[in-house]
Amino acid sequence: MSEVAAAGGSGLTRHIEAHLAFADVWHTLLFLAVVWIVGKIFHKCGAPSLVGEILVGALAGPQGWDLVPNPTALMLFGEIGLILLVLEAGLDVDLQVLKAIGLRGLGVALVGSLAPLGIGIGLACGALGLGWQAGLTAGCTLAPTSMGIALRVLKTCKVLHTPSAQLIICAAIIDDVIALILLSQLQAIAAHRAGVLYLLQPILVSVTLVLGLGALGIVVVPRLMRCTISRLPESAQSMARMCALGAAAFGLIMLCDVAGSSHLLGGFLAGLCFCSDAEVRALWHHQVKRLLQWLIKLFFAATIGFEVPIRTFGDLEVVGHAAVFLIALLGKLATGVWAKPLSCVNALMVAFAMSAWGEFAFVIATAGRVARLIDSTTFSALILAVTHPIPTCPHIPTLYQHISHT
C-alpha cells in the first residue's frame, strides 16, 4: 500500500515539476517577445530600442514585478552578448578611415571622453557631495559615446559618408578603447588594494596591450592568415577563419583579464586583429549577426535592466541627481568645434552624435554598482541620465537636413 502511495506521490511530483518547467519556459518566451516588441515600438518612435528593452527588463525583472524565471541565466547570456558586441566593434574598425582622419579623430575622442569625465567627477564630488570613488564612477559612466546610436543618427540623416560622419565614426572607435581602459581602472579600484602602482597598472597594461597587440594584429595576423588559409582546401577555409578568430578571442580575453585589464578589451583586440580581413567580417555578419542581435537584447533587458532599481525613478532625489549629471553633456557638445569642414550643420552633427550615451555607459554604471563604488541612488540617477533622448529625438535629423538644404 505504501509502495503504491509512494509511486503516486512520485508521479504527482514529476507532474508538478513538468508544469513548473513549462511555466518557466512560457514566461521566458513571453518576456523575450515583449522585449522584442517594445524595442521595435521605441525604434519606430525615434528613440533607441535599447531604452525600451531596458524598461521591460526593469519592470519585469527582480527589481520590478519579478516575473522572469531564472534571471541569473539570462544575465549570463547578456554578458556573452556584450563580449561579442565588443569583438564586432574591433572587426568593424576601418584602418583607412583612421589614417585619413588622423589626429582630428583622436582629438574628438579625447575631448568627448575626458571633458564629460572631468565634468562628471566635479558634479558628483562638488555639487552632490559624493566620495571620490563614486565621483570617478559617475565620470567614467558619462564619458563613453555609443557608436551604435551615433551610427543610427548618421544613417537617419543620410550623411554617413560625409567627412564629419567619418570623423564621428573614427572618434567613436577610439572612444570605445578609452571606455575599456576606464572600466579596467574601476575594476582595480573595486579590488580595494592600496598603492599608486596598482591603480596605474590597468592604464599601463591596457595602453601597452592596445599599442602592442593592436600593431601586431594589424601587421602580422593578415599576412599569417594569407599564408596559411590559402594552403587549405577551399571548403575548409571559412571554418579555419572563424576558428582563428575564436582562438584569438579566447586567448586575448584571458590574457587581458590575467594582466589586470578588462576582459572586454581582449575581445576588442581579437576583432581588431582581423579587421582588415574582409572574408572574416563577411562570415561574422552572415553567421553571428542575428544571434548577436538577440544576445544584445538580453544584455540590455536582463544584464542591465534587471539591475535597474525602477522603483526609485519616482524619487525626487534621483531625478534631481540625474538632472545634475545631464550637465556633463556640455563636454560632449563641445566636440562640435572639431567638425570638418567647420560649419553650423557639421558642428551640430558631430556634437549631437557624440552626445549619445549607450552601451558602455550602462556597463560601467553596473560595474560600479556591483562593486559598491556607488549607492543605489547614484546608480539610478546615472541610468536615468544616460537614457536621455537628445541625440536621437526625431527633430534632430530634421534639423540637420533643414540646415543642410538652406
C-alpha positions as CSV (number, residue, x, y, z in Angstrom):
1,M,0.0,0.0,0.0
2,S,2.8,2.3,0.9
3,E,4.6,1.5,-2.3
4,V,1.5,2.4,-4.3
5,A,1.2,5.7,-2.4
6,A,4.9,6.4,-2.9
7,A,4.6,5.7,-6.7
8,G,1.5,8.0,-6.8
9,G,3.4,10.7,-4.9
10,S,6.4,10.5,-7.2
11,G,4.1,10.7,-10.2
12,L,2.5,13.8,-8.8
13,T,5.9,15.3,-8.1
14,R,7.0,14.7,-11.7
15,H,3.8,16.3,-12.9
16,I,4.3,19.4,-10.8
17,E,7.9,19.7,-11.9
18,A,6.9,19.4,-15.5
19,H,4.3,22.0,-15.1
20,L,6.7,24.4,-13.4
21,A,9.3,23.8,-16.1
22,F,6.7,24.6,-18.8
23,A,5.7,27.7,-16.8
24,D,9.3,28.8,-16.7
25,V,9.7,28.3,-20.5
26,W,6.4,30.1,-21.2
27,H,7.2,33.1,-19.1
28,T,10.7,33.3,-20.6
29,L,9.3,33.2,-24.1
30,L,6.8,35.8,-23.2
31,F,9.5,38.0,-21.8
32,L,11.6,37.7,-24.9
33,A,8.6,38.5,-27.1
34,V,7.7,41.7,-25.1
35,V,11.4,42.8,-25.2
36,W,11.4,42.5,-29.0
37,I,8.0,44.2,-29.5
38,V,8.8,47.1,-27.1
39,G,12.2,47.6,-28.7
40,K,10.6,47.9,-32.1
41,I,8.0,50.4,-30.8
42,F,10.7,52.6,-29.3
43,H,12.7,52.4,-32.6
44,K,9.6,53.4,-34.6
45,C,9.1,56.4,-32.3
46,G,12.6,57.7,-32.9
47,A,14.2,56.6,-29.6
48,P,16.9,53.9,-29.2
49,S,15.4,50.4,-29.0
50,L,17.7,49.7,-26.0
51,V,15.7,52.2,-23.9
52,G,12.6,50.1,-24.4
53,E,14.5,46.8,-23.8
54,I,15.9,48.2,-20.5
55,L,12.5,49.4,-19.5
56,V,11.0,45.9,-20.0
57,G,13.8,44.3,-18.0
58,A,13.5,46.8,-15.2
59,L,9.7,46.3,-14.9
60,A,9.6,42.5,-15.3
61,G,12.9,41.7,-13.5
62,P,13.8,41.2,-9.8
63,Q,13.8,44.9,-9.1
64,G,10.3,45.3,-10.5
65,W,7.5,42.8,-10.7
66,D,9.8,39.8,-10.6
67,L,8.0,37.9,-13.4
68,V,11.0,36.4,-15.2
69,P,12.3,33.0,-14.0
70,N,16.0,32.2,-13.7
71,P,17.1,35.8,-14.2
72,T,20.8,34.9,-13.5
73,A,20.9,32.7,-16.6
74,L,19.5,35.4,-18.8
75,M,22.0,37.9,-17.4
76,L,24.8,35.5,-18.2
77,F,23.8,35.2,-21.8
78,G,23.6,39.0,-21.9
79,E,27.3,39.2,-20.8
80,I,28.2,36.9,-23.6
81,G,26.4,39.2,-26.0
82,L,28.4,42.1,-24.7
83,I,31.7,40.3,-25.4
84,L,30.6,39.5,-28.9
85,L,29.5,43.2,-29.4
86,V,32.9,44.4,-28.4
87,L,34.6,41.9,-30.6
88,E,32.4,43.1,-33.5
89,A,33.4,46.7,-32.8
90,G,37.1,45.6,-33.3
91,L,36.2,43.9,-36.5
92,D,34.4,47.0,-37.9
93,V,37.5,49.2,-37.4
94,D,38.3,50.8,-40.8
95,L,42.1,51.4,-40.9
96,Q,41.8,53.6,-43.9
97,V,39.4,55.9,-42.1
98,L,41.7,56.0,-39.1
99,K,44.6,57.0,-41.3
100,A,42.6,59.7,-43.1
101,I,41.1,61.3,-40.0
102,G,44.4,61.1,-38.0
103,L,44.9,63.4,-35.0
104,R,41.5,65.1,-35.6
105,G,39.7,61.9,-34.6
106,L,41.9,61.4,-31.6
107,G,41.1,65.0,-30.6
108,V,37.4,64.4,-30.8
109,A,37.6,61.2,-28.8
110,L,39.8,62.7,-26.1
111,V,37.6,65.8,-25.7
112,G,34.4,63.8,-26.0
113,S,35.6,61.4,-23.2
114,L,37.8,63.5,-20.9
115,A,35.6,66.6,-20.8
116,P,32.5,64.8,-19.6
117,L,34.7,62.6,-17.3
118,G,36.0,65.7,-15.6
119,I,32.6,67.4,-15.5
120,G,31.0,64.3,-14.1
121,I,33.6,64.0,-11.4
122,G,33.2,67.6,-10.5
123,L,29.4,67.4,-10.4
124,A,29.4,64.3,-8.3
125,C,32.0,65.4,-5.8
126,G,31.2,69.1,-5.8
127,A,27.5,69.6,-6.4
128,L,26.3,66.3,-5.0
129,G,28.9,65.7,-2.3
130,L,29.8,62.2,-3.2
131,G,33.1,60.5,-2.4
132,W,36.0,60.3,-4.8
133,Q,35.3,56.7,-5.8
134,A,31.6,57.4,-6.5
135,G,32.7,60.6,-8.4
136,L,35.1,58.7,-10.6
137,T,32.5,56.1,-11.3
138,A,30.0,58.7,-12.3
139,G,32.6,60.5,-14.5
140,C,33.6,57.2,-16.2
141,T,29.9,56.4,-16.8
142,L,29.3,59.8,-18.5
143,A,32.5,59.6,-20.7
144,P,31.7,56.9,-23.4
145,T,29.9,57.6,-26.6
146,S,27.6,54.9,-28.1
147,M,28.9,54.0,-31.6
148,G,25.6,52.2,-32.3
149,I,23.4,55.2,-31.6
150,A,25.7,57.6,-33.3
151,L,25.7,55.4,-36.5
152,R,21.9,55.3,-36.3
153,V,21.6,59.1,-36.2
154,L,24.0,59.5,-39.2
155,K,22.2,56.9,-41.2
156,T,18.8,58.5,-40.5
157,C,20.3,61.9,-41.7
158,K,21.7,60.2,-44.8
159,V,25.1,61.8,-44.1
160,L,27.1,58.6,-43.2
161,H,29.7,59.2,-45.9
162,T,30.5,62.8,-45.2
163,P,33.8,63.9,-43.7
164,S,32.2,64.8,-40.4
165,A,30.4,61.5,-40.2
166,Q,33.6,59.6,-40.8
167,L,35.2,61.8,-38.1
168,I,32.5,60.7,-35.7
169,I,33.0,57.0,-36.5
170,C,36.7,57.3,-36.0
171,A,36.2,59.1,-32.7
172,A,33.7,56.5,-31.5
173,I,36.2,53.7,-32.2
174,I,38.9,55.4,-30.1
175,D,36.2,56.3,-27.5
176,D,35.5,52.5,-27.1
177,V,39.1,51.9,-26.2
178,I,39.1,54.7,-23.7
179,A,35.9,53.3,-22.2
180,L,37.5,49.9,-21.8
181,I,40.6,51.5,-20.1
182,L,38.3,53.4,-17.7
183,L,36.4,50.2,-16.9
184,S,39.7,48.5,-16.1
185,Q,40.6,51.3,-13.7
186,L,37.2,51.0,-11.9
187,Q,37.7,47.2,-11.5
188,A,41.2,47.9,-10.0
189,I,39.7,50.3,-7.5
190,A,37.0,47.8,-6.6
191,A,39.6,45.3,-5.6
192,H,40.5,47.6,-2.6
193,R,44.2,47.3,-3.0
194,A,46.4,50.2,-2.0
195,G,49.3,51.7,-3.9
196,V,49.7,54.1,-6.8
197,L,51.3,51.5,-8.9
198,Y,48.4,49.1,-8.6
199,L,46.0,51.9,-9.6
200,L,48.1,52.8,-12.6
201,Q,48.5,49.1,-13.6
202,P,45.3,48.9,-15.6
203,I,46.1,52.0,-17.6
204,L,49.6,51.0,-18.3
205,V,48.6,47.4,-19.2
206,S,45.7,48.5,-21.3
207,V,47.7,51.1,-23.3
208,T,50.5,48.6,-23.8
209,L,48.1,45.9,-25.0
210,V,46.3,48.2,-27.4
211,L,49.6,49.5,-28.9
212,G,51.5,46.3,-28.9
213,L,48.8,43.7,-29.8
214,G,47.0,46.2,-32.0
215,A,50.1,46.8,-34.1
216,L,50.9,43.1,-34.1
217,G,47.4,42.1,-35.2
218,I,47.2,44.8,-37.9
219,V,50.6,43.9,-39.4
220,V,51.3,40.2,-38.6
221,V,47.9,38.5,-38.5
222,P,46.7,39.4,-42.0
223,R,50.0,38.1,-43.5
224,L,49.8,35.0,-41.4
225,M,46.2,34.3,-42.5
226,R,47.1,34.8,-46.2
227,C,50.0,32.3,-45.9
228,T,48.1,29.6,-44.0
229,I,44.5,29.8,-45.2
230,S,45.5,29.7,-48.9
231,R,47.0,26.2,-48.4
232,L,43.8,24.7,-47.1
233,P,41.0,23.2,-49.2
234,E,38.5,25.9,-50.2
235,S,35.7,24.0,-48.4
236,A,37.7,24.3,-45.1
237,Q,38.8,28.0,-45.4
238,S,35.7,29.5,-43.9
239,M,35.8,27.2,-40.9
240,A,39.5,27.9,-40.4
241,R,39.0,31.7,-40.4
242,M,36.2,31.5,-37.8
243,C,38.3,29.1,-35.7
244,A,41.3,31.5,-35.8
245,L,39.0,34.4,-34.7
246,G,37.6,32.3,-31.9
247,A,41.0,31.2,-30.7
248,A,42.3,34.8,-30.7
249,A,39.2,35.9,-28.8
250,F,39.6,33.2,-26.1
251,G,43.3,33.8,-25.7
252,L,43.2,37.6,-25.6
253,I,40.2,37.8,-23.3
254,M,42.1,35.5,-20.8
255,L,45.3,37.4,-21.3
256,C,43.8,40.8,-20.6
257,D,42.0,39.5,-17.5
258,V,45.1,38.0,-16.1
259,A,47.2,41.1,-16.9
260,G,44.8,43.3,-14.8
261,S,43.0,44.9,-17.7
262,S,39.3,44.4,-18.8
263,H,38.4,41.1,-20.5
264,L,36.3,43.2,-22.9
265,L,39.5,44.8,-24.2
266,G,40.7,41.4,-25.1
267,G,37.5,40.9,-27.2
268,F,38.1,44.2,-28.9
269,L,41.7,43.4,-29.7
270,A,40.7,40.0,-31.1
271,G,38.4,41.7,-33.5
272,L,41.0,44.3,-34.4
273,C,43.4,41.6,-35.4
274,F,41.0,40.6,-38.2
275,C,39.6,44.0,-39.1
276,S,41.5,44.0,-42.5
277,D,40.2,40.5,-43.4
278,A,37.0,41.1,-45.5
279,E,36.3,37.4,-45.5
280,V,36.2,37.1,-41.7
281,R,33.9,40.2,-41.5
282,A,31.6,38.7,-44.1
283,L,31.5,35.4,-42.2
284,W,30.8,37.1,-39.0
285,H,27.9,39.1,-40.3
286,H,26.5,36.0,-42.1
287,Q,26.8,33.5,-39.2
288,V,26.8,35.5,-36.0
289,K,25.0,38.8,-36.6
290,R,21.4,37.6,-35.9
291,L,22.4,35.6,-32.8
292,L,24.3,38.7,-31.6
293,Q,21.2,40.9,-32.0
294,W,19.3,38.7,-29.6
295,L,22.1,38.4,-27.1
296,I,22.4,42.2,-27.1
297,K,18.7,42.5,-26.4
298,L,19.3,40.1,-23.4
299,F,22.2,42.3,-22.3
300,F,20.1,45.4,-22.2
301,A,16.9,43.8,-21.0
302,A,18.5,41.4,-18.4
303,T,22.1,42.2,-17.6
304,I,21.3,45.9,-17.4
305,G,17.5,46.0,-16.9
306,F,17.4,43.5,-14.1
307,E,19.8,45.7,-12.1
308,V,17.9,49.0,-12.6
309,P,16.0,49.9,-9.4
310,I,12.9,51.1,-11.3
311,R,11.0,51.8,-8.1
312,T,13.4,54.7,-7.3
313,F,12.8,56.6,-10.6
314,G,10.0,58.5,-8.9
315,D,12.3,59.6,-6.1
316,L,12.9,63.4,-6.3
317,E,16.4,62.9,-5.2
318,V,17.1,60.5,-8.0
319,V,15.5,62.9,-10.6
320,G,17.5,65.8,-9.2
321,H,20.8,64.0,-9.4
322,A,20.0,62.8,-12.9
323,A,19.4,66.4,-13.9
324,V,22.7,67.4,-12.5
325,F,24.5,64.6,-14.3
326,L,23.0,65.8,-17.6
327,I,25.2,68.9,-17.4
328,A,28.1,66.6,-18.4
329,L,26.5,66.7,-21.9
330,L,28.3,70.1,-22.4
331,G,31.6,68.1,-22.7
332,K,30.1,66.0,-25.5
333,L,28.6,69.0,-27.3
334,A,31.9,70.8,-27.2
335,T,33.2,68.2,-29.8
336,G,31.4,70.1,-32.5
337,V,34.3,72.5,-32.8
338,W,36.3,69.7,-34.4
339,A,33.9,69.3,-37.4
340,K,35.5,69.2,-40.8
341,P,34.8,71.5,-42.6
342,L,33.7,73.6,-39.7
343,S,30.2,74.9,-40.3
344,C,26.9,75.1,-38.4
345,V,25.5,71.9,-39.8
346,N,28.7,69.9,-39.3
347,A,29.2,71.2,-35.8
348,L,25.6,70.2,-34.9
349,M,26.1,66.8,-36.5
350,V,29.3,66.0,-34.5
351,A,28.0,67.5,-31.3
352,F,24.7,65.6,-31.2
353,A,26.1,62.3,-32.5
354,M,28.9,62.3,-29.9
355,S,26.3,63.1,-27.1
356,A,24.8,59.7,-27.3
357,W,25.5,57.7,-24.2
358,G,24.8,54.0,-24.6
359,E,26.3,50.5,-24.2
360,F,29.5,51.2,-22.2
361,A,27.8,53.8,-20.0
362,F,25.4,51.1,-18.8
363,V,28.3,48.6,-18.4
364,I,30.4,51.0,-16.3
365,A,27.5,52.1,-14.1
366,T,26.5,48.5,-13.5
367,A,30.1,47.5,-12.7
368,G,30.3,50.4,-10.2
369,R,27.1,49.3,-8.6
370,V,28.2,45.7,-8.3
371,A,31.5,46.7,-6.8
372,R,29.6,49.0,-4.4
373,L,31.5,52.1,-5.6
374,I,28.2,53.9,-5.9
375,D,25.0,53.6,-4.0
376,S,21.5,52.8,-5.4
377,T,20.5,56.4,-5.6
378,T,23.6,57.4,-7.7
379,F,23.2,54.3,-9.9
380,S,19.5,55.1,-10.5
381,A,20.4,58.8,-11.3
382,L,23.1,57.7,-13.8
383,I,20.9,55.3,-15.6
384,L,18.1,57.9,-15.8
385,A,20.6,60.4,-17.2
386,V,22.2,58.2,-19.8
387,T,18.9,57.3,-21.3
388,H,18.3,60.9,-22.4
389,P,16.7,61.1,-25.8
390,I,18.6,64.2,-27.1
391,P,20.8,62.7,-29.8
392,T,18.0,60.5,-31.2
393,C,15.0,62.8,-31.0
394,P,13.0,62.8,-34.2
395,H,13.5,66.6,-34.7
396,I,17.3,66.4,-34.7
397,P,17.7,64.6,-38.1
398,T,15.1,67.0,-39.5
399,L,17.1,69.9,-38.1
400,Y,20.3,68.6,-39.8
401,Q,18.5,68.2,-43.1
402,H,16.9,71.6,-42.9
403,I,20.2,73.3,-42.2
404,S,22.0,71.4,-45.0
405,H,19.3,72.4,-47.5
406,T,19.4,76.0,-46.6
